Amino acid sequence: EGICHRCGKAGHHARDCSAPPLPPGDVRLCNNCYKQGHLAAECTNEKACNNCRMTGHLARDCKNEPVCNLCNVSGHVARDCPKADVLAGRGGAVRGGGGYRDVVCRN
């Protein structure tokens, strides 16, 4: 049946998912192209840079500002996110509590 866009598990669709809905403003992004609406397992788009989320280069060659893994805004990383305290209710810890990680893979 494919992969559920709500919980990321196989075997059912989002409309049949029993997982709680995402909080308002929280979106799941594909880990391949960083766009909404699908998961990496079903992504047919070009791989995006893990640092800036643009296509055409790898993170190890990236000269652009990083994109925050918490708020999706460029110019800072999750540990320095000005919205960290507000977004803490999305499943992470309060800033300084070690709940957010900056993940920049330099392939």
N, C-alpha and C positions, 0 to 999 in steps of 0.2 A: 504493500500500500504506500510505500514511500516513508518519508520522515516528517514528523509533526513539527510545524513551525512554532508551536508554543513551548514544548518541552524539549525538543531535539531528539526524541526517541522514535524508533521505527515501529511500524505496525498499526498506526492510526493517523487520522488527520486532526488538525487543530480544532475543528468543529466538534470532534468527539473526545477531546482531551479532558481528563479529569484534573489536570494540574491547575493550580490557581492562576488566574490571569496576571499578566505583567502589570506592575503599577503604571499609572498614567505617565507618559513621557519616557518610559523605559522601552527600548527597542532592542531586538536581537539583530546583530549584524553578522553577515557571512564572514568567516575567518579567512576566506580566500580573496574576495574582492571588496569586503567591507561595505556592502550594500544591504538594504533591507529586503525581506520577502522570501529568502531562501537560506539554506544552510550550506556550508562548504561541501558536504558530501554530494550535493546536487548542483553545484555551481558550474556553469559553463563559461563564465567570464574569465578574462585574463587575470593572472595573479597580480595583486597589488602589493606595493612595498609595505612591510610590517612597521615602518617608522612613520611615513607620511601618508600612506594609503593611496598613493598615486601609482599608475601603471608605468611600465617602461624601464624600470630599474629595480635592483634589489636593495634591501636595507643597508647592506654593507657599503654600497656605493651612494647612499642617499645624502644629499646636501641640504635637504629641506628641514623645516621645523618639525618636531615630532607632533603627533596627534594624541591627545589624552585618551587613554583607554576607559576613562570614567565618563567624561562629558562629550567626547568626540569633537573637541575644539583644538585647533592647532596652537602651538606656541608654548605648551607646557606638558608635563607628564602627570600621571595620576597622583603621585605623592605630593605634587605641588598644586593640585587642582583647587581653585578658589570655590568650587561648588561641592567639594567633598563632604562637608558637614550636611548640606542640604540633601545631597543624594545618598547619604548613608543608609537611609531606609530602603534602598534598592537591593539590599542583600550584602552590602559590605560593612566594614566597621567604620567607626568615626575616625577621622584623619588622625594619624599618629598611633592608631591602634594596630597597625600592621595588616589591615583588611584589604587594602588595595595594592596591586603590584604593577610596576611599570615593566611591560614586556616589550622589549625591542630586540628582535632576533636579527643578528647580523649574519645572514646566510652566506 
